[in-house]
Amino acid sequence: MVDGAAGYGLTFLLAIASATVFLVLRCQRLGRPFGPSSRWLAVVVIVLTALATTAVALVMTGLSDKLHALVGIVAPSGLWLGYMRQRQDGRRSLAQEVLTFWLASLLERLHQTMAEDRAIWCERRVDETWSVHQLSMASEHYHERIRQRLSVEERRRERVQARLQAIERRLDVAALIEDGASKSKVVAALGGSSVTRTVRYQRYLNDFARLQGVLVHDAERELIRLLESAYRCGLRSLARYDPVVLELTKARSHP
C-alpha cells in the first residue's frame, strides 16, 4: 500500500486524465471544450472534478493502490455518463445530481462558450458582401468538401444535401429578382418549392428589393447551419471560401 500522500497524488493525477477524457466525450458533437473561448472553463471543470475525486478518496481511508487508481479513473465518469443518461430520457436522477450538481453552472457556461466558438467559426466563412452568385458558389464549394469528408450516415443525419437544396431554391428566386424578372415569374418560382412556398416570402411580393434581401438572408442562415454540421463532425480545418482566390486558381489552370 502506498503512503497517504502518494496515494492521493495518484488519485488526483488519474482523475485529471480521466476527467479530460470524459469531458471530451461529453462535448462530442457539441463543440471544442478547448476552443479559444472555452479552454479555461474546461480546465477549471477538470481540476475541480479531480479535486472532488481526491476528496472522495480522502474520505475512503485505507485504500490500496488499486482502489486509489479505480477511484481516480471511475469517479470523473459522471461528467459523461450523467449527461448521456439525461440526453436519453431528458431527466436527471438523484445520483446524477449528486455527481455533477456543483459543476452544473460551469458546465452550462462551458456549453455556451463552445457555441460561441462554433458561431464565430461559421460566421467567418460567410461574407455578407457576397453577391447572390458568389453566395451560391460558396454554398456549392462548402457542400462538396463537406460531402467528401463525411460518411453516408453523417451526411444523412446532418441533412447536408437538403440544406444545399434549401439554399439553392432561395437563391434561384433571388437571382430572378436581380435579373429583373416579372412578378409572374417570381411568383411561379416561389411556388415551385416547399422551401419558398411560405407566407414569409409571399408577404413581400409587392416589394421585390425586400423579398430578395430576406431570401438572401435566409440562404446565409442555412449556409451557417451547413457549416455548423461540418464543425460538429470535426471538419474544423475547412478553409474559408474566397471567390477571388478561386477565380485566380481557375485562370491559372486554364490559360
C-alpha positions in Angstrom: 0.0 0.0 0.0 1.3 3.4 -0.9 1.6 6.1 1.8 -1.3 8.6 2.1 0.2 11.5 0.1 1.4 9.3 -2.8 -2.0 7.5 -2.9 -3.9 10.8 -3.1 -1.5 12.2 -5.6 -2.1 9.1 -7.8 -5.8 9.6 -7.4 -5.6 13.3 -8.4 -3.4 12.6 -11.5 -5.5 9.8 -12.7 -8.6 11.9 -12.1 -7.2 14.7 -14.2 -6.6 12.3 -17.1 -10.0 10.7 -16.7 -11.9 13.9 -16.4 -10.2 15.2 -19.5 -11.3 12.1 -21.5 -14.9 12.1 -20.2 -15.2 15.9 -20.8 -14.2 15.4 -24.4 -16.7 12.6 -24.7 -19.4 14.8 -23.2 -18.6 17.5 -25.7 -18.6 15.4 -28.8 -20.9 16.9 -31.5 -21.3 20.0 -29.2 -18.0 21.7 -29.9 -14.5 22.1 -28.8 -14.0 22.1 -25.0 -10.5 23.5 -25.5 -11.5 26.2 -28.0 -10.5 29.8 -27.8 -13.4 30.9 -25.6 -13.9 27.6 -23.6 -10.5 26.3 -22.8 -10.1 28.0 -19.4 -13.6 26.8 -18.3 -12.7 23.3 -19.4 -9.5 23.4 -17.3 -11.4 24.6 -14.3 -14.0 21.8 -14.7 -11.3 19.2 -15.0 -9.3 20.5 -12.0 -12.4 20.8 -9.8 -13.6 17.3 -10.8 -10.1 15.9 -9.9 -10.2 17.7 -6.5 -13.6 16.3 -5.8 -12.5 12.9 -6.8 -9.4 13.2 -4.5 -11.7 14.3 -1.7 -13.8 11.1 -2.2 -10.6 9.1 -1.9 -9.7 11.0 1.3 -13.0 10.1 2.9 -12.4 6.5 2.0 -9.3 6.0 4.2 -7.1 3.0 3.9 -7.4 2.5 0.2 -4.9 0.2 -1.6 -3.0 1.3 -4.8 -5.6 -0.4 -7.0 -8.5 1.3 -5.2 -6.8 4.7 -5.4 -6.4 4.2 -9.2 -10.0 2.9 -9.5 -11.5 6.0 -7.8 -9.3 8.3 -9.9 -10.5 6.7 -13.1 -14.1 6.0 -12.4 -15.4 8.9 -10.4 -15.0 11.5 -13.1 -17.1 9.4 -15.4 -20.2 11.3 -14.1 -19.2 14.2 -16.4 -20.2 12.0 -19.4 -22.4 9.2 -18.1 -24.8 11.6 -16.4 -25.0 13.8 -19.5 -25.7 10.8 -21.7 -28.4 9.5 -19.5 -30.0 12.9 -19.4 -29.9 13.1 -23.2 -31.7 9.7 -23.5 -34.6 10.3 -21.1 -34.5 14.1 -20.5 -34.3 13.6 -16.8 -31.6 13.6 -14.1 -31.5 11.0 -11.4 -30.6 11.8 -7.8 -27.2 10.1 -8.3 -26.5 12.2 -11.3 -27.4 15.4 -9.5 -25.1 14.4 -6.6 -22.3 13.7 -9.1 -22.5 17.0 -11.0 -24.8 19.5 -9.3 -21.8 21.5 -8.0 -20.5 21.8 -11.6 -23.8 22.5 -13.3 -23.4 26.2 -13.8 -19.8 25.8 -15.0 -20.8 23.0 -17.5 -23.7 25.2 -18.7 -21.3 28.1 -19.3 -18.9 25.7 -21.0 -21.6 24.7 -23.4 -22.4 28.3 -24.1 -18.8 29.3 -24.8 -18.4 26.3 -27.1 -21.5 27.5 -29.0 -19.9 31.0 -29.2 -16.7 29.5 -30.7 -18.8 27.5 -33.2 -20.8 30.6 -34.3 -17.6 32.6 -34.8 -16.0 29.8 -36.8 -19.1 29.5 -39.1 -19.7 33.3 -39.5 -16.0 33.8 -40.6 -16.7 31.5 -43.5 -19.7 33.6 -44.8 -19.3 37.1 -46.2 -22.4 39.3 -46.2 -20.9 41.3 -49.1 -21.1 38.3 -51.4 -23.3 38.6 -54.4 -26.1 36.1 -55.0 -23.9 34.3 -57.4 -20.9 34.2 -55.1 -23.1 33.0 -52.2 -24.4 30.2 -54.4 -20.8 29.3 -55.4 -19.7 29.3 -51.8 -22.5 27.0 -50.8 -21.6 24.5 -53.5 -17.9 24.8 -52.6 -18.6 24.1 -48.9 -21.1 21.4 -49.7 -18.7 19.5 -51.9 -15.9 19.5 -49.4 -18.2 18.5 -46.5 -19.8 15.7 -48.6 -16.4 14.3 -49.5 -15.3 14.1 -45.9 -18.4 12.9 -44.1 -19.8 9.3 -44.1 -23.1 8.5 -45.7 -24.7 8.2 -42.3 -23.2 11.6 -41.2 -24.5 13.2 -44.4 -28.0 11.8 -43.8 -28.1 12.8 -40.2 -26.9 16.3 -40.9 -29.2 16.7 -43.9 -26.3 18.0 -45.9 -28.0 17.6 -49.3 -31.3 19.0 -48.1 -29.6 22.1 -46.7 -27.8 22.8 -50.0 -31.1 22.5 -51.9 -32.8 24.9 -49.4 -30.0 27.4 -50.1 -30.3 27.0 -53.9 -34.1 27.3 -54.0 -33.9 30.6 -52.2 -31.0 31.9 -54.3 -32.7 30.9 -57.5 -35.6 33.3 -56.7 -33.2 36.0 -55.5 -31.3 35.7 -58.8 -34.6 36.1 -60.8 -35.3 39.3 -58.9 -31.8 40.5 -59.5 -32.2 39.9 -63.2 -35.4 41.9 -63.3 -37.8 39.0 -63.9 -41.6 39.8 -64.0 -43.8 39.3 -61.0 -45.4 36.3 -62.5 -42.1 34.5 -62.9 -41.1 35.3 -59.3 -44.4 34.1 -58.0 -44.1 30.9 -60.1 -40.5 30.3 -58.8 -41.6 30.8 -55.2 -44.4 28.3 -55.7 -42.0 25.7 -57.2 -40.5 24.6 -53.9 -41.8 23.9 -50.4 -38.8 25.9 -49.1 -40.0 29.1 -50.7 -43.8 28.4 -50.8 -44.3 30.1 -47.4 -46.2 33.1 -46.1 -42.8 34.6 -45.0 -42.0 35.3 -48.7 -45.5 35.8 -50.1 -45.9 38.9 -47.9 -43.1 40.7 -49.8 -44.4 40.3 -53.3 -45.1 44.0 -53.6 -41.5 44.8 -52.5 -39.0 42.8 -54.5 -36.0 44.5 -53.0 -37.1 43.5 -49.5 -38.0 40.0 -50.8 -34.6 39.5 -52.3 -32.9 40.6 -49.0 -35.0 38.2 -47.0 -34.2 35.3 -49.4 -30.5 36.0 -49.3 -30.5 36.4 -45.5 -32.3 33.0 -45.1 -29.9 31.4 -47.5 -27.0 32.7 -45.5 -28.6 31.3 -42.3 -29.0 27.9 -44.0 -25.4 28.0 -45.1 -24.4 28.7 -41.4 -26.3 25.6 -40.4 -24.5 23.6 -43.1 -21.2 24.8 -41.7 -22.3 24.0 -38.2 -22.8 20.4 -39.3 -19.2 20.4 -40.5 -18.0 21.9 -37.2 -19.9 19.3 -35.2 -18.4 16.5 -37.3 -14.9 17.7 -36.7 -14.2 19.4 -40.1 -12.7 22.5 -38.4 -9.8 22.8 -40.8 -12.3 23.7 -43.6 -10.8 26.7 -45.3 -12.8 29.9 -45.9 -14.2 30.2 -49.4 -12.6 33.1 -51.3 -14.1 33.8 -54.7 -11.1 35.9 -55.8 -8.6 33.2 -55.0 -10.8 30.6 -56.6 -11.1 32.6 -59.8 -7.3 33.1 -59.9 -6.7 29.4 -59.4 -9.1 28.6 -62.3 -7.5 31.1 -64.5 -4.0 29.6 -63.9 -5.3 26.1 -64.5 -6.9 27.1 -67.8 -4.5 29.5 -69.5 
